[in-house]
Amino acid sequence: MVILTHRSLISLSHFVALLILCSVACTNLGCIQRSEQSATIYCATDREFAIPILDAFERRRDRSNPAEIDIVRVFDVEASKTLGLVTRIEQEKQSPKCDVLWNNEILHTIRLQKAGLLAPRRWPIPDNWPKGCVASDRSWVGFAARARVLLINTEKLADRDQWPSSVQELADPRWKDRCGLANPVYGTTATHFAVLASHPTSLGEQTWETWYASVRDNALVLAGNKQVALGVASGELYWGLTDTDDAMVEIAKGSPVAVVFPDQKEGAFGTLFIPNTVAIIQGAPHPILAAELADYLISEKTEARLAMGDSANYPLWPGATEFPRLDAKDVRRAQVDFELAADRWDTLRDSLTLQGAQQEESRKKEALPRETP
């Protein structure tokens, strides 16, 4: 039999209080437990842009804490990378392997939010963070945006008056088989089309169904935004819908290309800017190091680095002083509700997938040699 005296109870209470105090102090001071010397990030951002940022975090963390840390990076392929990483997180929900998700778009991050797979938390951002770029439950934050732009081949279209000025022109018959876009089931094109489908004013007087049917018959669909930019640079396409980072790569190479920020006319929808997003996975195996990494990714320093680097991201921090070489200060931005756009994504994805398969089958039949009578 164990007998607890008044004195032993006091000692026990002091011991418990000391444990709680140490735990709080360790959390506030950023102590990393031995088991948290490593964390895993699933990253949909291109390797060449993400690796320097993650390396810088490791170096900074090593200087502030003598214990070495290792950020395990999991990337995926260009065409379906976001969807592939999201699928892994969904499959691992009973026993998460991922600590932090760095997504280069927002639609599929919101899908994970709605599935309860992201951890709500307090983010170190100001109250005037751009509307729509922080989750309603604060489980993710948007940062370092890319613009959806039209990339023009200036040799094929030497006259500026001939240049397209709107995303809607993907459906214009005069550009049949001369314009292109990435597969709309994946990446930022999926986000873009989900926005267009969910915002009735985005396409003027056209309905989403009518417009997309014309796009499907008119434009070439390539694997990803990078392939669209390459197609424009080579002259395979006269112009295409892509992201600013892929456009900037071709400009830096000296390719005969120019950028148009679309839908700037009076009453038009405006140019869509899609942020990167960061979230901590619900039940992340290394939550303390994950929180430190997530906060570093959305910091002003990281945004400035992404703005000045080859990825040419547009900062969301109020009062930012570093901007990409591709000036967008006077560009009118589309005002969108990304969570609304995500609400109907499952239905839209199924429709896009089915219509894409039908289009591919139709093109194969057209390519078959015709029998002579």
C-alpha positions in Angstrom: 0.0 0.0 0.0 1.3 3.5 -0.9 0.5 6.2 1.6 0.6 9.8 0.4 1.2 12.4 3.1 0.4 16.1 2.9 4.1 16.8 2.3 4.5 14.3 -0.4 1.4 15.6 -2.2 2.9 19.1 -2.1 6.2 17.8 -3.6 4.2 15.9 -6.3 2.3 19.0 -7.2 5.5 21.0 -7.4 7.0 18.4 -9.7 4.0 18.4 -12.0 4.1 22.2 -12.1 7.8 22.1 -13.0 7.1 19.8 -15.9 4.4 22.0 -17.2 6.6 25.1 -16.9 9.5 23.4 -18.7 7.1 22.3 -21.5 5.8 25.8 -21.9 9.2 27.4 -21.8 10.6 24.9 -24.3 7.7 25.6 -26.8 8.1 29.4 -26.4 11.9 29.3 -26.8 11.7 27.0 -29.8 13.4 24.0 -28.2 13.5 21.0 -30.6 13.1 17.6 -29.1 15.5 15.0 -30.3 12.8 13.3 -32.3 12.1 16.6 -34.1 15.5 17.1 -35.7 13.8 16.1 -38.9 10.5 17.0 -40.6 9.0 16.2 -43.9 7.6 18.7 -46.4 5.5 17.8 -49.4 6.3 20.4 -52.0 4.5 21.2 -55.3 6.7 24.2 -56.0 9.3 23.6 -58.7 12.5 22.1 -57.2 14.7 24.9 -58.6 12.7 27.5 -56.7 12.0 25.5 -53.5 15.4 24.0 -52.7 17.3 27.2 -52.1 14.5 28.3 -49.7 14.6 25.1 -47.7 18.4 25.0 -47.7 18.4 28.5 -46.2 16.0 27.4 -43.5 18.3 24.5 -42.6 21.3 26.8 -42.4 19.5 29.4 -40.3 18.2 26.8 -38.0 21.7 25.3 -37.6 23.1 28.6 -36.5 20.4 29.2 -33.9 20.4 25.7 -32.5 23.5 23.4 -32.4 21.4 20.3 -33.1 21.5 19.6 -36.8 18.1 19.4 -38.6 17.1 17.8 -41.8 14.1 18.8 -43.9 13.1 15.8 -46.0 11.7 17.1 -49.3 9.1 15.1 -51.3 8.4 16.5 -54.8 6.3 15.1 -57.6 6.1 15.4 -61.4 5.3 18.6 -63.2 2.0 17.6 -64.8 0.2 16.2 -61.8 2.4 17.2 -58.8 -0.2 18.9 -56.7 -2.8 16.2 -57.1 -0.2 13.5 -56.5 0.9 15.0 -53.2 -2.7 15.7 -52.1 -3.6 12.1 -52.8 -0.7 10.9 -50.7 -1.8 13.1 -47.8 -5.4 11.7 -48.1 -4.1 8.1 -48.2 -1.9 8.7 -45.1 -4.5 10.4 -43.0 -4.6 7.6 -40.4 -0.8 7.8 -39.9 0.5 11.1 -41.4 4.0 11.1 -42.9 4.0 14.7 -44.0 4.5 17.6 -41.6 4.2 20.6 -43.9 2.5 21.1 -47.3 4.0 23.8 -49.6 1.6 24.0 -52.5 2.1 26.2 -55.5 -1.6 26.7 -55.9 -4.6 26.9 -53.6 -7.5 24.7 -54.8 -6.3 21.4 -53.6 -5.1 22.9 -50.3 -8.7 24.0 -49.7 -9.8 20.4 -50.5 -7.6 19.2 -47.7 -8.9 21.9 -45.4 -12.5 20.8 -46.1 -11.6 17.1 -45.4 -10.2 18.1 -42.0 -6.6 17.1 -42.9 -5.0 20.5 -42.1 -4.3 21.9 -38.6 -5.9 25.3 -37.8 -3.4 27.5 -36.0 -2.3 31.1 -35.3 -0.2 32.4 -38.2 2.3 35.3 -37.7 0.6 37.6 -40.2 -1.0 41.0 -39.9 -4.7 41.6 -39.7 -4.8 43.3 -43.1 -3.6 40.1 -44.9 -5.2 40.1 -48.4 -8.8 38.9 -48.4 -9.2 35.3 -49.5 -5.5 34.4 -48.9 -6.0 32.9 -45.4 -8.3 30.0 -44.6 -11.6 30.8 -42.9 -10.5 28.3 -40.1 -6.9 29.5 -40.4 -5.6 26.1 -41.4 -3.6 27.5 -44.3 -2.1 30.8 -45.5 -1.5 32.1 -49.0 1.7 33.9 -49.9 4.0 34.7 -52.9 1.4 34.7 -55.7 1.8 34.1 -59.4 -0.3 35.8 -62.1 -2.1 33.9 -64.8 -0.9 35.5 -68.0 -1.0 35.3 -71.8 2.4 34.5 -73.2 2.8 35.8 -76.8 5.3 34.7 -79.5 6.4 38.1 -80.8 7.7 36.6 -84.1 4.4 34.9 -84.9 2.5 38.0 -83.8 4.7 40.9 -84.5 1.9 43.4 -84.6 0.8 44.3 -81.0 -2.7 45.1 -82.2 -3.1 41.4 -83.1 -2.3 40.2 -79.5 -5.1 38.6 -77.5 -6.1 40.5 -74.4 -8.5 38.1 -72.6 -8.5 34.6 -71.3 -11.9 34.3 -73.1 -10.0 34.3 -76.5 -9.0 30.7 -75.9 -12.5 30.1 -77.4 -12.0 32.4 -80.4 -12.0 30.4 -83.7 -9.4 32.7 -85.2 -6.9 31.1 -82.8 -7.9 27.5 -83.5 -4.9 25.2 -82.9 -2.7 28.2 -82.5 -3.3 28.9 -78.8 -2.8 26.5 -75.8 -3.3 25.9 -72.1 -2.3 23.3 -69.6 -4.5 20.3 -68.7 -7.3 22.0 -66.6 -7.5 19.0 -64.2 -4.2 19.9 -62.6 -2.2 22.7 -61.0 -3.0 26.4 -61.4 -5.1 25.8 -64.5 -7.4 23.7 -62.3 -7.7 26.6 -59.8 -8.2 29.1 -62.7 -11.0 27.1 -64.3 -12.6 26.4 -60.9 -12.7 30.2 -60.4 -14.1 30.9 -63.8 -16.8 28.2 -63.4 -17.9 29.5 -59.9 -17.9 33.3 -60.6 -20.7 34.2 -63.0 -19.2 37.5 -64.1 -15.8 36.1 -65.0 -16.8 35.3 -68.6 -18.9 38.3 -69.4 -22.2 37.3 -71.0 -21.0 33.7 -71.8 -21.9 30.8 -69.6 -19.1 28.6 -68.3 -20.5 25.5 -70.2 -20.7 27.3 -73.6 -17.3 28.9 -73.2 -15.5 25.8 -72.2 -17.1 23.7 -75.0 -15.6 26.2 -77.4 -12.2 26.1 -75.7 -12.1 22.4 -75.9 -12.6 22.4 -79.6 -10.3 25.4 -80.3 -7.2 25.3 -78.1 -4.4 22.8 -77.7 -4.1 21.2 -74.3 -0.6 20.4 -73.1 0.7 18.6 -70.0 1.6 21.6 -67.9 2.2 25.4 -67.8 5.9 24.9 -68.5 5.0 23.0 -71.7 2.7 25.8 -72.7 5.5 28.4 -72.2 7.9 26.2 -74.2 5.4 25.7 -77.0 5.0 29.5 -77.3 8.7 30.1 -77.2 9.3 27.5 -80.0 6.5 28.9 -82.2 4.4 25.8 -82.0 1.8 28.1 -80.4 1.2 31.7 -81.2 0.2 32.3 -77.6 -0.9 30.4 -74.5 -2.2 30.7 -71.0 0.4 30.1 -68.4 1.9 31.3 -65.1 4.4 34.2 -64.6 7.2 32.0 -63.3 7.1 29.9 -66.5 6.9 33.0 -68.6 9.8 34.6 -66.9 12.0 31.5 -67.6 11.4 32.0 -71.3 12.1 35.7 -71.1 15.3 35.1 -69.2 16.4 32.7 -72.0 15.9 35.4 -74.6 13.0 33.6 -76.3 10.9 35.8 -78.6 8.0 36.2 -76.1 6.1 38.9 -74.3 3.6 38.8 -71.4 0.0 40.2 -71.4 -1.9 40.6 -68.1 -5.3 39.6 -69.3 -8.8 41.1 -68.9 -7.8 44.7 -68.0 -10.5 46.4 -70.1 -13.3 48.3 -68.4 -15.8 45.9 -66.8 -13.5 42.8 -67.4 -12.8 40.3 -64.7 -9.2 41.2 -64.1 -6.0 39.1 -63.9 -6.1 36.1 -61.6 -3.3 36.0 -59.0 -2.9 32.5 -57.4 -0.9 32.3 -54.2 1.3 29.6 -53.0 -0.1 28.0 -49.8 1.4 26.6 -46.7 -0.3 24.3 -44.2 0.6 22.0 -41.3 -0.9 18.5 -41.6 -3.4 17.5 -38.9 -1.6 15.0 -36.7 1.8 16.0 -38.1 4.5 13.7 -36.5 6.8 16.7 -35.9 4.5 19.7 -35.0 7.1 22.0 -33.4 9.6 21.9 -36.2 6.7 22.0 -38.7 5.4 25.2 -37.2 8.9 26.8 -37.3 9.3 25.8 -41.0 5.8 27.0 -42.0 6.3 30.4 -40.3 9.6 30.7 -42.2 8.0 30.0 -45.5 5.4 32.8 -45.2 7.9 35.3 -43.8 8.6 38.6 -45.5 12.2 37.4 -46.1 11.0 34.4 -48.0 8.5 36.4 -50.0 11.2 38.9 -50.9 13.5 36.1 -52.0 10.8 34.5 -54.2 10.0 37.9 -55.7 13.6 38.7 -56.7 14.4 35.2 -57.8 13.6 33.4 -61.1 10.2 32.3 -59.8 9.1 36.0 -59.9 6.3 35.7 -57.3 4.3 38.7 -56.2 4.4 39.4 -52.4 1.3 39.5 -50.3 2.9 41.1 -47.2 1.5 44.6 -46.7 4.3 47.1 -47.3 6.5 44.8 -49.3 9.5 46.5 -50.9 10.8 43.8 -53.2 8.9 42.9 -56.4 9.5 40.8 -59.5 11.1 42.3 -62.7 7.7 41.8 -64.4 5.9 44.9 -63.0 2.3 44.3 -62.0 1.7 47.3 -59.7 -1.0 48.8 -62.0 -2.6 45.5 -63.0 -6.2 45.1 -61.9 -6.6 41.9 -60.0 -9.6 39.6 -60.1 -11.5 39.6 -56.9 -12.3 35.9 -56.1 -13.5 33.6 -53.3 -11.2 30.6 -53.6 -13.1 28.6 -51.0 -16.3 29.1 -53.1 -14.4 27.9 -56.2 -13.3 24.8 -54.4 -16.8 23.9 -53.3 -17.8 22.6 -56.8 -14.4 21.2 -57.8 -15.2 17.5 -57.6 -18.2 17.9 -60.0 -16.2 20.2 -62.3 -13.2 17.8 -62.3 -15.3 14.9 -63.4 -16.8 16.9 -66.2 -13.4 18.2 -67.4 -11.9 14.7 -67.3 -14.9 13.2 -69.3 -14.8 16.0 -71.8 -11.1 15.7 -72.2 -11.3 12.0 -72.9 -14.1 12.6 -75.5 -12.0 15.2 -77.2 -8.9 12.9 -77.3 -11.1 10.2 -78.8 -12.5 12.6 -81.4 -9.0 13.8 -82.4 -7.8 10.2 -82.8 -10.7 9.4 -85.2 -10.0 12.6 -87.2 -6.4 11.5 -87.6 -7.3 8.1 -89.0 -6.9 7.7 -92.8 -10.1 7.9 -94.7 -11.2 5.0 -96.8 -11.4 5.8 -100.6 -14.5 4.6 -102.4 
